[in-house]
Amino acid sequence: MIQTLRRYWESKFVRDTLALQIGKVGVTGLSIISSILVFRLLGSETYGVWALVQSFFTIWQTLNFSGVGISTSTRLGIAVGRQDEAEVLNLMAFYVLVSGLWALLITVLMAALGPALSRLAYDGVARIGVLAAWLSLTVLPDALYNLVIISLQARRHMRSLAVLQLVNQAALVACTLGALVISPTPEGLVVSRLVYSLSTLLIALGFYRHLRLRGLVFPRWRQIISAVRTVSPRPYWRFGMVNALDKNLANLFTEVPLQLVGVFNGPIAAGYLELGFRAMNIPALLTSAVFDNLQAVVPQAVGRGDYAALWRNFRRVLGVMILGAVGFYLVFALLVPVFVPPLYGAEAVPAVPVITVLSLYGAITMIGGSFGPLYRALALLRPALIVKVVALLAALLPGLLLVQTAGAVGGGWFVNLLFGLSVVLTAAITLPSLRRQARLMKG
């Protein structure tokens, strides 16, 4: 037993996952505090408006077909595995170029069209579109912050990553509390998000500089900005575009049900479903350390061509995730009626069945999240994209009926159906492909 534990501890994957997990515990605690205070101080109706603002903004983000975030994360890991520092610089420069252009475009589009579309969707109310347009100003600072996260992840500096994520969540809570004290309105929360995005970007840049001065092999920001003028998009845009379609379709799996609940049942019902998503984010934070680590480890293994070890280790991780998902979310579902009303208040009672139903969504995504880094690194994005389209089309009609007949609870079952179909079909295309690569390597 002791030897087994020692062997696990000697694994960098296990140590990195534990380091990330310790950080996630702190992030989760801060997230719980933030979600409780926002719901209780805003009230169910105002919270519903804030939920629709965020959802409206997220749907506009699906117009981003660059896929630069997730594609850079995958390719940067592969480049690090190959020790190709020139490619590392090019990837980071391409990321900055595309992120800057997209931030400018989305702000102009949302300012011009957002209020008018909001009036059409919400009975002449432009407020949701106007606030979502202001949120678009967070796109660029959030993107640059994410580049620092991707850089640390690719080099597997997980302890630094865990500290930075904890600081980031603390800043979010501080900004949110400030908004709730000064102006407990959706407008106040939009201002807090702008302050949060800018402050956490500055913190992340400070982290990056500190680690680089300590010997972390990463390009200077001056080098990255200089390379923006010369980097060619040709080697990167196609892979990024398919990644964008894949990610944006996955975002629709939650945003379409939320918007349909808002249209057919009003902002209060939409707020209950949004509260369900926020509640599910809390346990998801406790399990996301494995996914963060997989996003670094899988591309590096593919970059080295080590498919046999990847097949062996991935099966182990998947087995643990399946067992953990069943046990963890079963207990979570049983505890929801006990803890939600005292924490969130009497107004949150109607959200209890929604959160309970979404426990199944949490279990499904805990299992399915393992496949994302794998199918991206194995260049199986097109089949994965087709899977999501099939799932969305197959679930749309029954999901619409669920929303119309059961409101927010029906929206929760719609989400479960979408993700369940997607994960089963993704496993069916991804696992056989990795197994074939492993056998070819042995042969």
Secondary structure, DSSP 4 states (H G I P E B T S, - for coil): -HHHHHHHHT-HHHHHHHHHHHHHHHHHHHHHHHHHHHHHHH-HHHHHHHHHHHHHHHHHHTT----HHHHHHHHHHHHHHHT-HHHHHHHHHHHHHHHHHHHHHHHHHHHHHHHHHHHHHTTT--HHHHHHHHHGGGHHHHHHHHHHHHHHHHTT-HHHHHHHHHHHHHHHHHHHHHHHHH--SHHHHHHHHHHHHHHHHHHHHHHHHHHHHTT-----HHHHHHHHTT--STTTHHHHHHHHHHHHHHHHHHHHHHHHHHHHH-HHHHHHHHHHHHHHHHHHHHHHHHHHHHHHHHHHHHHHT-HHHHHHHHHHHHHHHHHHHHHHHHHHHHHHHHHHHHHH-GGGGGGHHHHHHHHHHHHHHHHHTTHHHHHHHTT-HHHHHHHHHHHHHHHHHHHHHHHHHHHHHHHHHHHHHHHHHHHHHHHHHHHHHHHHHHHHHH-
